[in-house]
Amino acid sequence: MDLGELVEVPLREIWNNEQYDFSPWLSKPDNIRKLGNKIGIDITVDGTEVPVGSKFWIDIYGHETDNDENRIIIENQLEDTNHDHLGKVITYASGKDARTMIWVVKRAQDEHRQAVDWLNAHTDSDLNFFLVEVKAYKIGDSKAAPLFNVVCKPNDWGRAQRTASSNITPGKKLHLEYWQSFNEYLAEHDTINSEISQKKATTDHWYSVYLGSSDYKISLICNTDKSLASVYFEVKNDNKDAYDTLFNKKDKIEEETGLKFKWEKNENKKTSFIKTNIKADWNNREKWDDYSKWLCETAICIKKTFLEILK
């Protein structure tokens, strides 16, 4: 078998300048989506070179697509990490009251890894610091392909324990512990993890799977009240054509997927739903991996089937 050799390409051969080359490239929808998938946040870009005060500019400024309050700053550095850029990340975060800070670099030095890990361990649980290395590779004469590697991210389990110790209901605590277990399941299954990005475990009963469009998304549901595990395909009502397109192929969809869906078109609400579920005893922790497997396989099946129809 004749195999090609993977060769690393110097970043400056692709993007000569961070401000004029890399930031405009990364801010494009397809590319920011690649970064977002790696860290588990669907990012909407609001601008590049956004001023903070009179002396500083944020490389990329945006927000989480489904949460306007989660403001995001991205600091790009096509060199090894240094103290200057770490200071900029913190300055920009305070200047824009950002919740999520992403530092994209050529190489993360040990002292800066430790600094970012320390920030994640000692700051409020609403704040998230990511340190991400970017590399580029090619095989033979192929085009260079970028690759993001998350070096540091929030310690969900540590924060989960801090949250769990506070005054929350038993139901919310169960959600928190299940989604942490779900993240561990994703980490152990690379094939699934390439389709469903890990996100911070929360006390919410849902876990969002973004599809690269603000028009629709998939939500995984841990319904402890009704003892159900559910997968929702959600369609924003300003895109009713998407729902109608799927509903018109309802019988074919259910035959091909082997799933029975409940179809809810909500004319007067923000979102319409296409959902399916199974019974789930959430108090039986030995079954959690089985529920995670079903949620993941069902979400991936829906994602591939529905998006193919909506192309």
GIFENGI-V819956 format. One record per backbone hydrogen bond with DSSP energy under -1.0 kcal/mol. NH is the residue of the N-H (numbers start at 1). CO is the residue of the C=O. Records with the same first field share a line. If there is no record, write none. Layout:
NH = CO  CO
//
This chain:
7 = 138
9 = 136
13 = 10
14 = 11
15 = 11
21 = 17
22 = 17
23 = 18
25 = 21
26 = 22
27 = 23
28 = 25
32 = 28
33 = 29
35 = 31
36 = 32
37 = 33
38 = 34
39 = 35
40 = 36
41 = 36
44 = 63
46 = 61
47 = 61
49 = 59
50 = 58
52 = 56
56 = 52
58 = 50
60 = 74
61 = 47
62 = 72
63 = 44
64 = 70
65 = 42
67 = 64
70 = 67
71 = 69
72 = 62
73 = 100
74 = 60
75 = 102
77 = 104
81 = 107
86 = 82
87 = 83
88 = 84
89 = 85
90 = 86
91 = 87
92 = 88
93 = 89
94 = 90
95 = 91
96 = 92
98 = 93
99 = 71
100 = 71
101 = 128
102 = 73
103 = 130
104 = 75
105 = 132
106 = 79
113 = 109
114 = 110
115 = 111
116 = 112
117 = 113
118 = 114
119 = 115
120 = 116
121 = 117
122 = 118
123 = 119
127 = 124
128 = 99
130 = 101
131 = 152
132 = 103
133 = 149
134 = 105
135 = 147
137 = 145
138 = 7
142 = 139
145 = 137
147 = 135
149 = 133
151 = 131
152 = 131
156 = 154
159 = 155
160 = 156
161 = 157
162 = 158
163 = 159
164 = 160
165 = 161
166 = 163
168 = 166
173 = 169
174 = 170
175 = 171
176 = 172
177 = 173
178 = 174
179 = 175
180 = 176
181 = 177
182 = 178
183 = 179
184 = 180
185 = 181
186 = 182
187 = 183
188 = 184
189 = 186
193 = 189
194 = 190
195 = 192
196 = 192
207 = 220
209 = 218
217 = 234
218 = 209
219 = 232
220 = 207
221 = 230
222 = 205
223 = 228
224 = 222
228 = 223
229 = 278
230 = 221
231 = 276
232 = 219
233 = 274
234 = 217
235 = 272
236 = 215
237 = 270
239 = 236
242 = 239
244 = 240
245 = 241
246 = 242
247 = 243
248 = 244
249 = 246
250 = 247
253 = 249
254 = 250
255 = 251
256 = 252
257 = 253
258 = 254
262 = 275
264 = 273
272 = 235
273 = 264
274 = 233
275 = 262
276 = 231
278 = 229
280 = 227
282 = 280
284 = 281
285 = 283
287 = 284
288 = 285
291 = 287
292 = 288
293 = 289
294 = 290
295 = 291
296 = 292
297 = 293
298 = 294
299 = 295
300 = 296
301 = 297
302 = 298
303 = 299
304 = 300
305 = 301
306 = 302
307 = 303
308 = 304
309 = 305
310 = 306
//
